[in-house]
Amino acid sequence: MSRRVLRSLVVFAALTAVSPAAHALSGIAIRALCEDEARTGSLDAAAAAAARAEGDAAFAKRATAAEADRAIAAYERSLAANPAQPEVRVKLSRAYYLVGDGRGARGYFATYVLTAELYALKVKARLPEGARFCRLDSAVGADAKAENPCRRLYRVMLEHVIKAPNTLPEIAAEQEVEREKARRLLEEIDTFFPAAS
């Protein structure tokens, strides 16, 4: 999976949480990226469909790490045979997230930076007064002196990027760019989340 498409998936996931309209537009953009990749790669629709079905079957039994790993391997084979499958890219991202062992989305610093930059900042404007979590459907009843939940999410995501070791050495340069971006965004936390919010 190219970095360009992986970054698009991360943006897609963040935007999906904020707006259904953004969800639709992101899906169109990801399909366009996948189609662009497909033009340059070899397509084997039958092999892609078989690997996708194997991945779906393994993901359905994802209670064990071995099944989740089988799903990841099958989805990667499916994408190798036919890169123009945005739904398989989303499934692969979910499987990586499920495994949570430093591969894929968990180790990719842009996931955290985009969550802070796109999700936390967008949701805070529409968050109900006294919300306990940075979600639009959040329960209310937080202590008035407690840190704004979106500020907390923003801070935790960016601090993770700054402090965490890089578990994806093959994209070390990109990870360091994200780490620097996290530092800059964290310096501006009081601008985005004033003390009164």
C-alpha positions, 0 to 999 in steps of 0.5 A: 500500500502506498504512503499516499493511499495510507495517509488518505485512509487515515484522513478518511477515518478522521473525516468519517467521524466528523461528517457524513458528507466528508465521508462520501467525498473522502470515499470518492477521493480514495477510489480515485487514488486506487484507480490511479494505482491500478493503472500502473499495477497488474490486475488479477481480479480473480486472485484479488476476489479469492484473497479478499474472501479469505481475508473476510473469513479470517476477519470474521473469526478475529478472536485470535491474533492468528486469525487477524494476522491471516486476515491482514496477509489475505487483504495484502495479497488481494491489494497486490493483485488489484490495488483498486479496492478501497473497501479492502484498504479500509478492512486492512486498516481495521485489521491492523488496528485490531492487532495493535502490535505496532504495525499499520495504523497503530505505529503510523504517527500521522494517525495520531496527528490527524486525529488531533488536528482534524477530529479533536479540533472539529468536534470541540466546536460542537461538543455539548457543555459538560461532555465527558468525552470528545464525541458528539454523543458524549454523556454529560456531567463532567466536573467543571474544573476538568480538562476539556475532553477534546483538549485532552484527546488532542494533547494525548495524541500529540504527546504520544507522537513526540514520546513514542519510539518509531516502530516503522523504520522503513518510513523513518523520515515521514515519521520524523516529519509527523513528530515535528508537526506534533511538536508545533501543534502541541505548542499551539494548544492554548490557541485552539483550546483557550482556558475558558473552553 
